[in-house]
Amino acid sequence: MLLDLQLDARADRSLIRARELAGAGAAGLFTFEGPHDVFLPLAAVAGRVDADLMTNVAIAMPRSPMHLAHTAWDLQLMSGGRFRLGLGSQIRPHIEKRYGARWSPPAARMREIVLAVSAILRSWQDGTRLEFRGEHTTHTLMPPTFVPGPNPFGLPPILLGALGPLMTRTAAEVADGLLVMPFHSHRHFHERTLPAVAEGLARAGRPAADFAVHPQAIVAMGRTDAEVSGARAGVRALLAFYGSTPSYLPVLEVEGWADLQLELNRLSKTGDIAAMVALVDDTMLDTIAVAGTPEQCAAEIHRRFGGVPGVDRVCCYFPGYDPPADQVAALAAALGTSVTA
């Protein structure tokens, strides 16, 4: 199993950071839609670092599928065919109040965006007429002036981030792969996510072999008790934030912790962060996150995801701390050699 790590640097510093992460054992690097543009750091390192590149995720609703297609085509070219376009939907307040964009039912909208981007890329690759007509977006005009032509490295895969069954089924029906949200448990992944993937593939008549599943893991890693304890503190704070969000209720619900989500949400509205963090006990942390030495973390990741069709890499997050390079290298090595427990 390959290790993907977050390229957590702004564009003017991303090359140095990318080389550090790749040197520590990362096979892939991903960006997320945070305080900086999600694409520019990847453009800054494309073709200059030995790693696959991915957005994880680019928020799709505020963007035109045409913009997404052009950027994906260029990053696929610049990276020598090592780019994956990861897309996500975001929640309504962010779409309307932060991006100033129009909200619509997210699964239907994301389905259409993925299909539209695919149609645009295929028209360039195959030289066919662009003819995409949807409820939310239409693309029927493509004069030769605006056609980049076939990409010499082929088309980049389009992945869709999902948590609930509807979006997960949508990903399996129309995307090239699924980005499993990092806030999950072994039980939720196997009892909720994988059945939804299977249903989506069956609806589309697609074999599992044609669909990639990219799990993500929140990791509290260290060699000493003090290092692991410090890492767990950062993870605990992130889990409290995630747990307060109604979108993540299904994960807590399947574990029997639905009431905890309601309390975390209530506390988030009062700003009592300390109380929120205190509610994330060790059982919840070890159920949702992965903790221990690099070898222990790799073994747990393999227990959760090993042997699942389409899983050949994992995205790992280290919230609130930066593990030393030798520990990242050990994690990467263990992921490459561990077997499913």
For each residue, the residues with C-beta under 8 A, 3 or more apart:
1: 301 302 305 306 311 312 313 314 335 336 338
2: 27 28 312 313 314 332 335 336
3: 25 26 27 28 313 314 316 328 331 332 335
4: 26 27 28 29 30 52 54 56 214 313 314 315 316
5: 21 24 26 28 29 30 315 316 328
6: 29 30 31 32 56 315 317
7: 14 17 18 21 29 30 31 41 42 45
8: 17
9: 13 14 16 17 18 41
10: 13 14 35 36 41
11: 14 36 37 40 41 43 44
12: 44
13: 9 10 16 17
14: 7 9 10 11 17 18 41 42 44 45
15: 18 19 44 45 48 49
16: 9 13 19 20
17: 7 8 9 13 14 20 21
18: 7 9 14 15 21 22 29 41 45 48 49 51
19: 15 16 22 23 49
20: 16 17 23 24 325
21: 5 7 17 18 24 26 29 51 328
22: 18 19 25 26 29 49 50 51
23: 19 20 325
24: 5 20 21 325 326 328 329 332
25: 3 22 328 329 331 332 333
26: 3 4 5 21 22 29 51 328 332
27: 2 3 4 51 52 313 332
28: 2 3 4 5 51 52 53 54 313 315
29: 4 5 6 7 18 21 22 26 42 45 49 51 52 53 54
30: 4 5 6 7 53 54 55 56 86 315
31: 6 7 38 39 41 42 54 55 56
32: 6 38 55 56 57
33: 38 55 57 58 59 88 90
34: 38
35: 10
36: 10 11 40 41
37: 11 40 41
38: 31 32 33 34 41 42 55 57 58 59
39: 31 42 43 55 58 71 75
40: 11 36 37 43 44
41: 7 9 10 11 14 18 31 36 37 38 44 45
42: 7 14 29 31 38 39 45 46 53 54 55 75 79 83
43: 11 39 40 46 74 75 78
44: 11 12 14 15 40 41 48
45: 7 14 15 18 29 41 42 48 49 51 53
46: 42 43 53 75 78 79 82 83
47: 78 79 80
48: 15 18 44 45
49: 15 18 19 22 29 45
50: 22
51: 18 21 22 26 27 28 29 45 82
52: 4 27 28 29 79 82 83 84
53: 28 29 30 42 45 46 75 79 82 83 84
54: 4 28 29 30 31 42 83 84 85 86 159
55: 30 31 32 33 38 39 42 58 84 85 86 87
56: 4 6 30 31 32 86 161 179 216 315
57: 32 33 38 60 86 87 88 159 161 179
58: 33 38 39 55 63 68 85 86 87 88
59: 33 38 62 63 87 88 89 90 94 95 99
60: 57 63 68 87 88 89 110 113
61: 89 90 95 99 101 102 103 104 106 109 110 113
62: 59 95 99 100 101
63: 58 59 60 67 68
64: 67 68 137
65: 68 69 113 116 117 120 137 139
66: 69 70 120 139
67: 63 64 70 71
68: 58 60 63 64 65 71 72 85 87 113 117
69: 65 66 72 73 117 120 121 124
70: 66 67 73 74 148
71: 39 67 68 74 75
72: 68 69 75 76 83 85 117 121 156 158
73: 69 70 76 77 121 124 148 151 156
74: 43 70 71 77 78 148
75: 39 42 43 46 53 71 72 78 79 83 85 156
76: 72 73 79 81 82 83 151 153 154 155 156
77: 73 74 80 151 152 153
78: 43 46 47 74 75 83
79: 42 46 47 52 53 75 76 82 83 153
80: 47 77 153
81: 76 153 154 156
82: 46 51 52 53 76 79
83: 42 46 52 53 54 72 75 76 78 79 156
84: 52 53 54 55 156 157 158 159 177
85: 54 55 58 68 72 75 117 156 157 158 159
86: 30 54 55 56 57 58 159 160 161 179
87: 55 57 58 59 60 68 110 113 114 117 158 159 160 161 175
88: 33 57 58 59 60 160 161 179
89: 59 60 61 106 107 109 110 161 167
90: 33 59 61 94 95 99
91: 94 95 245 247
92: 95 96 103
93: 96 97 98
94: 59 90 91 97 98 99
95: 59 61 62 90 91 92 98 99 101 102 103
96: 92 93 99 100 101 102 103
97: 93 94 100
98: 93 94 95
99: 59 61 62 90 94 95 96
100: 62 96 97
101: 61 62 95 96
102: 61 95 96
103: 61 92 95 96
104: 61 108 109 136
105: 108 109
106: 61 89 109 110 167
107: 89 110 111 166 167 169 170
108: 104 105 111 112 135 136
109: 61 89 104 105 106 112 113 136
110: 60 61 87 89 106 107 113 114 160 167 170
111: 107 108 114 115 170 173 174
112: 108 109 115 116 134 135 136 137
113: 60 61 65 68 87 109 110 116 117 136 137
114: 87 110 111 117 118 158 160 174 175
115: 111 112 118 119 132 134 174
116: 65 112 113 119 120 132 134 137 139
117: 65 68 69 72 85 87 113 114 120 121 158
118: 114 115 121 122 158 174
119: 115 116 122 123 130 131 132 139
120: 65 66 69 116 117 123 124 130 132 139 142
121: 69 72 73 117 118 124 125 151 155 156
122: 118 119 125 126 128 155
123: 119 120 126 127 128 129 130 142 147
124: 69 73 120 121 127 147 148 149 150 151
125: 121 122 150 151 154 155
126: 122 123 150
127: 123 124 150
128: 122 123
129: 123 142
130: 119 120 123 139 140 141 142
131: 119 140
132: 115 116 119 120 137 138 139 140
133: 138 140
134: 112 115 116 137 138
135: 108 112
136: 104 108 109 112 113
137: 64 65 112 113 116 132 134
138: 132 133 134
139: 65 66 116 119 120 130 132 142
140: 130 131 132 133
141: 130
142: 120 123 129 130 139 146 147
143: 146 147
144: 147
145:
146: 142 143
147: 123 124 142 143 144
148: 70 73 74 124 151
149: 124
150: 124 125 126 127
151: 73 76 77 121 124 125 148 154 155 156
152: 77
153: 76 77 79 80 81
154: 76 81 125 151
155: 76 121 122 125 151
156: 72 73 75 76 81 83 84 85 121 151
157: 84 85 176 177 212
158: 72 84 85 87 114 117 118 175 176 177
159: 54 57 84 85 86 87 171 175 176 177 178 179 212 214
160: 86 87 88 110 114 167 170 171 174 175 177 178 179
161: 56 57 86 87 88 89 167 171 178 179 181
162: 167 168 170 171 178 179 180 181
163: 167 168 181 183 184 247 248 250 251
164: 167 168 247 250
165: 168 169 192 195 196 199
166: 107 169 170
167: 89 106 107 110 160 161 162 163 164 170 171
168: 162 163 164 165 171 172 178 192 193 196 197 200
169: 107 165 166 172 173 196 197 199 200 203
170: 107 110 111 160 162 166 167 173 174 175 200
171: 159 160 161 162 167 168 174 175 177 178 197 200
172: 168 169 175 178 196 197 198 199 200 201 203 204 206 211
173: 111 169 170 200 201 203 204 206
174: 111 114 115 118 160 170 171 204
175: 87 114 158 159 160 170 171 172 178
176: 157 158 159 211 212
177: 84 157 158 159 160 171 211 212 213 214 310
178: 159 160 161 162 168 171 172 175 193 197 211 212 213 214 310
179: 56 57 86 88 159 160 161 162 214 216 315
180: 162 184 189 193 213 214 215 216
181: 161 162 163 184 216 248
182: 216 217 218 315 317
183: 163 218 239 242 243 248 251 288
184: 163 180 181 188 189 193 215 251 288
185: 188 189 251 254 255 287 288
186: 189 190 287 303 304
187: 190 191 254 255
188: 184 185 191 192 193 250 251 254 255
189: 180 184 185 186 192 193 194 215 304 305
190: 186 187 193 194
191: 187 188 194 195 254
192: 165 168 188 189 195 196 250 254
193: 168 178 180 184 188 189 190 196 197
194: 189 190 191 197 198 308
195: 165 191 192 198 199
196: 165 168 169 172 192 193 199 200
197: 168 169 171 172 178 193 194 200 201 208 211 213
198: 172 194 195 201 202 208
199: 165 169 172 195 196 202 203
200: 168 169 170 171 172 173 196 197 203 204
201: 172 173 197 198 204 206 207 208 211
202: 198 199 205
203: 169 172 173 199 200
204: 172 173 174 200 201
205: 202
206: 172 173 201 210 211
207: 201 210 211
208: 197 198 201 211 309 310
209: 309 310
210: 206 207
211: 172 176 177 178 197 201 206 207 208 309 310
212: 157 159 176 177 178 310 312
213: 177 178 180 197 305 308 309 310 311
214: 4 159 177 178 179 180 311 313 314 315
215: 180 184 189 301 304 305 311 314 315
216: 56 179 180 181 182 314 315 316 317
217: 182 289 290 297 301 304 314 315 316 317
218: 182 183 235 238 239 288 289 290 317 319
219: 231 235 289 290 291 297 316 317 318 331
220: 228 231 232 234 235 285 289 290 291 292
221: 227 228 231 290 291 292 293 294 297 318 323 327 331
222: 225 226 227 228 229 230 231 293 323 327
223: 227 293 294 327
224: 227 228
225: 222 228 229
226: 222 229 230
227: 221 222 223 224 230 231
228: 220 221 222 224 225 231 232 291 292 293
229: 222 225 226 232 233
230: 222 226 227 233 234 321
231: 219 220 221 222 227 228 234 235 291 318 320 321 323
232: 220 228 229 235 236 285 291
233: 229 230 236 237 320
234: 220 230 231 237 238 318 319 320 321
235: 218 219 220 231 232 238 239 285 289 291 319 320
236: 232 233 239 240 277 280 285
237: 233 234 240 241 273 277 319 320
238: 218 234 235 241 242 317 319 320
239: 183 218 235 236 242 243 280 284 285 288 289
240: 236 237 243 244 264 273 276 277 279 280
241: 237 238 244 245 268 276
242: 183 238 239 245 248
243: 183 239 240 248 252 260 261 264 276 279 280 284
244: 240 241 261 264 265 267 268 276
245: 91 241 242 248 265
246: 249 261 265
247: 91 163 164
248: 163 181 183 242 243 245 251 252 261
249: 246 252 253 258 261
250: 163 164 188 192 253 254
251: 163 183 184 185 188 248 254 255 288
252: 243 248 249 255 257 258 260 261
253: 249 250 256 257 258 261
254: 185 187 188 191 192 250 251
255: 185 187 188 251 252 284 287
256: 253
257: 252 253 260 261 284
258: 249 252 253 261 262
259: 262 263
260: 243 252 257 263 264 279 284
261: 243 244 246 248 249 252 253 257 258 264 265
262: 258 259 265 266
263: 259 260 266 267 279
264: 240 243 244 260 261 267 268 276 279
265: 244 245 246 261 262 268 269
266: 262 263 269 270
267: 244 263 264 270 272 275 276 279
268: 241 244 264 265 271 276
269: 265 266
270: 266 267
271: 268
272: 267 275 276
273: 237 240 276 277
274: 277 278
275: 267 272 278 279
276: 240 241 243 244 264 267 268 272 273 279 280
277: 236 237 240 273 274 280
278: 274 275
279: 240 243 260 263 264 267 275 276
280: 236 239 240 243 276 277 284 285
281: 284 285
282: 285 286
283: 286 287
284: 239 243 255 257 260 280 281 287 288
285: 220 232 235 236 239 280 281 282 288 289 291
286: 282 283 289 291
287: 185 186 255 283 284
288: 183 184 185 218 239 251 284 285
289: 217 218 219 220 235 239 285 286
290: 217 218 219 220 221 297 300 301 304
291: 219 220 221 228 231 232 235 285 286 296 297
292: 220 221 228 295 296 297 300
293: 221 222 223 228 296 297 330
294: 221 223 297 298 327 328 330 331 334
295: 292 298 299 330 334 338
296: 291 292 293 299 300
297: 217 219 221 290 291 292 293 294 300 301 331 334
298: 294 295 301 302 331 334 335 338
299: 295 296 302 303 334 338 341
300: 290 292 296 297 303 304
301: 1 215 217 290 297 298 304 305 306 314 316 335 338
302: 1 298 299 305 306 335 338 339 340 341
303: 186 299 300 306 340 341
304: 186 189 215 217 290 300 301
305: 1 189 213 215 301 302 308 311 314
306: 1 301 302 303 311 338 339 340 341
307: 311 340
308: 194 213 305 311
309: 208 209 211 213
310: 177 178 208 209 211 212 213
311: 1 213 214 215 305 306 307 308 314
312: 1 2 212
313: 1 2 3 4 27 28 214
314: 1 2 3 4 214 215 216 217 301 305 311 335
315: 4 5 6 28 30 56 179 182 214 215 216 217
316: 3 4 5 216 217 219 301 331
317: 6 182 216 217 218 219 238
318: 219 221 231 234 321 322 323
319: 218 234 235 237 238
320: 231 233 234 235 237 238
321: 230 231 234 318
322: 318
323: 221 222 231 318 327 328 331
324: 327 328
325: 20 23 24 328 329
326: 24 329 330
327: 221 222 223 294 323 324 330 331
328: 3 5 21 24 25 26 294 323 324 325 331 332
329: 24 25 325 326 332 333
330: 293 294 295 326 327 333 334
331: 3 25 219 221 294 297 298 316 323 327 328 334 335
332: 2 3 24 25 26 27 328 329 335 336
333: 25 329 330 336 337
334: 294 295 297 298 299 330 331 337 338
335: 1 2 3 298 301 302 314 331 332 338
336: 1 2 332 333
337: 333 334
338: 1 295 298 299 301 302 306 334 335
339: 302 306
340: 302 303 306 307
341: 299 302 303 306
